[in-house]
């Protein structure tokens, strides 16, 4: 099961990164085990000051576009994403399919 969780986390994180890169959105995906966070900015986030320096305003449209498509993620840009045993191939595909429009929403975000 843990190998599966590692795979799902890495897959979703990589797909998030690919979608945001395609839209030209600066970001970082940072992992802690099977949890990961998506930060809008280029610098590694290591403390609260680095978190505050991110473009967190991009998260709201990103979040709402995924939510519109039935993908529920943490409502705050400062929370980690969790995967579980219930994230089967169908669930992962649903997330991946929703990412292009969510990434476009993040790219179009204005302060």
RAKA-V826978 format. One record per pair of residues at least 24 apart in sequence whose C-alpha atoms are under 8 Angstrom apart, sorted by the first residue. I is the first residue (numbers start at 1). GAP is how many residues later the second one is. Records with the same first field share a line. If there is no record, write none. Layout:
BEGIN
I: GAP + GAP
END
This chain:
BEGIN
1: 84
4: 81
5: 29 + 78 + 79 + 80
6: 27 + 28
8: 75 + 79 + 84
9: 25 + 26 + 27 + 73 + 74
10: 24
12: 80 + 83 + 84
15: 81 + 84
16: 80 + 83 + 87
19: 80 + 81 + 84
20: 80 + 83 + 84 + 87
23: 80 + 81 + 84
24: 83
25: 78 + 81 + 82
34: 48 + 49
35: 45 + 46 + 47 + 48
36: 44 + 45 + 46
37: 40 + 41 + 42 + 43 + 44
38: 39 + 42
39: 38 + 39
51: 27
57: 52 + 53 + 54
58: 47 + 48 + 49 + 51 + 52
59: 47
60: 46
61: 41 + 44 + 45 + 48
62: 40 + 41 + 43 + 44
63: 39
64: 38
65: 33 + 36 + 37 + 40
66: 29 + 32 + 33 + 36
69: 29
71: 24 + 27
END
